[in-house]
Amino acid sequence: MVAKNTVIVRNDAILSAAVGGETVLMSAEQGQYYALTATSHDIWDRLKTPIRVADLCTALAEAYGVPLETVETDTLAFLEYLESQAMIKTVQA
């Protein structure tokens, strides 16, 4: 489960590429492709290095000028999905 104090990083086994102006991810383990929107691409890009979820949400709220509560709700839902697909992993802080 992803929580605000969780430190996460993307799974290095997930392949990514820019295709036609969007980012596409591929999980060889799952045999699945995923297309990212601009915002989800930004989140994926920020997960290159370990980051605490609360810090990620704060950075996104500032970058997009959106209330922190909205960003937290949407980002946690997206991160839960990524976790369920083994696309991110928890890092021991």
Salt bridges, closest charged atoms under 4 A:
ASP42 OD1 - ARG46 NE 2.99
ASP45 OD1 - LYS48 NZ 3.02
ASP55 OD1 - ARG52 NH2 2.89
GLU72 OE1 - LYS4 NZ 3.72
